Amino acid sequence: MTLPHHAFFRGRVVPYSEARVGVMTHGLNYGTGVFAGLRGYWNDEEQELFVFRPREHFRRFLESARLLRMELPYSEEHLASALNELLRTELYREDCYIRPLAFYADETIGVRLHGLTPEVSIVAFPYGSYVSNEEGVHAMVSSWRRVDDNAIPARGKIAGSYVNSALAKADAVAAGFDEAIVLNQDGHVSEASAANLFLVKNGVAVTAPTTDNILEGITRRTVADLLRRELGLTVAERRIDRSEIYLADEAFFCGTGIQIAAVTRVDHRPIGSGRMGPTVSALRKLYFDVVRGRVAAYRTWCSPVYAGDKDFALPLPDRAEEQASEPARNPGLRLAR
Ligand SMILES: Cc1ncc(COP(=O)(O)O)c(C=O)c1O
């Protein structure tokens, strides 16, 4: 993995080497942080980098922060503006992954959420595929159960709860699988370690409801819209039994990281034909066109980084004064590094 050159940290874009925290940091010790994961997609024809659905990601990020009682000094717009500034500094002309993080930054001992000060960082780095075989994932049903809403709310992207995901993923890989499917305490299907799951059977796509301890994926929502509107499927959000997976015609994981990956075997059983099926194949093609800004109807989901200066108009709260005295930005940012 290539490290970033810069980070948005303490309200400004700084060299990555300056974005450091001490080992006593609360978020590092107790997992009291929340994060987001976005992707930037390079569109070569337009020489443009498109960030996919940044507002939705930042909305969920701020909601996750609220679950941890964090009062962040940023709105969705401020975060989108900070991200744009960061990406324009990095000048990526390739696909990248974006990681916003809010964490309790106090260097102090004591498990709590009160009386602490959060900080926000954002980094972006070049990134390709999350799994090597997006066209044929072999998953296992994990023996680890999903964290429950009354333990650590899974609808928040809370750093500490990813230990649950890491346990499931690591054991799946150690057992020779690519990914884990995690069940709730009552045995119903929740999701994968870092992705949502869809099954397709008889022209109906089903995915677990938001009350089954899933992270409400932006890709899940995107995919549900595309399946309904463009591929003519019925999409149902309902509880899923484990054995429904084994008998599905097709199955796939979706998420910003994994994008859309065909699940072709689960627990050594073939799903449908045991190969990527027609729905997942069509959906993948459509999705990759959509995220790169190539489908006019969904263009509003893609936020251009280099075109237009309007996203820059909003100064960040603690940088307003500093920016007022800065010279106009270099209009030549489009040029390669
Ligand atoms: C546990 C979990 N579920 C689902 C997802 C998919 O969410 P999104 O589509 O918003 O990336 C993620 C993404 O990282 C995740 O960590």
The ligand as a Tripos MOL2 file, in Angstrom:
@<TRIPOS>MOLECULE
LIG
   16    16     1     0     0
SMALL
NO_CHARGES

@<TRIPOS>ATOM
      1 C1        -19.2170   -3.7220    8.3860 C.3       1 LIG1
      2 C2        -19.4540   -3.0520    7.0780 C.ar      1 LIG1
      3 N1        -20.5950   -3.3130    6.4120 N.ar      1 LIG1
      4 C3        -20.8630   -2.7330    5.2270 C.ar      1 LIG1
      5 C4        -19.9730   -1.8730    4.6270 C.ar      1 LIG1
      6 C5        -20.3090   -1.2320    3.3170 C.3       1 LIG1
      7 O1        -20.5990    0.1260    3.5090 O.3       1 LIG1
      8 P1        -20.4040    1.1690    2.3310 P.3       1 LIG1
      9 O2        -21.1350    0.6330    1.1760 O.co2     1 LIG1
     10 O3        -21.0040    2.4220    2.8600 O.co2     1 LIG1
     11 O4        -18.9540    1.2880    2.0820 O.co2     1 LIG1
     12 C6        -18.7780   -1.5700    5.2710 C.ar      1 LIG1
     13 C7        -17.8410   -0.6500    4.6370 C.2       1 LIG1
     14 O5        -16.7560   -0.4360    5.0080 O.2       1 LIG1
     15 C8        -18.5130   -2.1670    6.5230 C.ar      1 LIG1
     16 O6        -17.3910   -1.9110    7.1890 O.3       1 LIG1
@<TRIPOS>BOND
     1     1     2 1
     2     2     3 ar
     3     2    15 ar
     4     3     4 ar
     5     4     5 ar
     6     5     6 1
     7     5    12 ar
     8     6     7 1
     9     7     8 1
    10     8     9 2
    11     8    10 1
    12     8    11 1
    13    12    13 1
    14    12    15 ar
    15    13    14 2
    16    15    16 1
@<TRIPOS>SUBSTRUCTURE
     1 LIG1         1 GROUP 0 **** ****
